[in-house]
Amino acid sequence: MRKLLPKKSKKMRVLEMLRMAGSSGVHSFVGARTISFRFAAYVGFLKNDGHIITSVREKMGDCYGVRYHLLERLEKLESADEGKQDRLL
């Protein structure tokens, strides 16, 4: 019997897409076509979760949209020897 892997949520797919895009970012039109028309809402959910995502207004064709760039979030980690230190995820 074959085990089924859990399906990724759209929010996680948006996060993966932003990570894979790197410094070039993801245009809102591309995100809407590939994942969901609610792409911007999922970006908002990720921002609420603590991810740093910038947006820059950009023209694609004859229409204006937004290009999103993910900057990995900073988290405080407890180290047994050194107290607290910053780590880029």
Residue pairs with C-beta under 8 A, 6 or more apart in sequence:
8 16
10 35
10 36
10 38
10 42
11 42
11 45
11 46
13 35
14 31
14 35
14 39
14 42
14 43
14 46
15 46
15 51
15 70
17 26
17 31
17 34
17 35
18 25
18 26
18 43
18 46
18 53
18 68
18 69
18 70
19 70
21 70
23 69
25 56
25 67
25 68
25 69
25 70
26 67
26 68
27 58
27 60
27 65
27 66
27 67
27 68
28 39
28 40
28 65
28 66
28 67
28 68
29 60
29 63
29 65
31 39
31 40
31 43
31 68
32 39
35 42
36 42
40 66
43 53
43 55
43 68
46 53
47 53
50 73
50 75
51 70
51 72
51 73
52 70
52 71
52 72
52 73
53 68
53 69
53 70
53 71
54 68
54 69
54 71
55 66
55 67
55 68
55 69
56 66
56 67
56 69
57 64
57 65
57 66
58 64
58 65
58 66
58 67
59 65
72 88
72 89
73 89
74 86
74 87
74 88
74 89
75 86
75 87
75 89
76 84
76 85
76 86
77 84
77 85
77 86
77 87
78 84
79 85
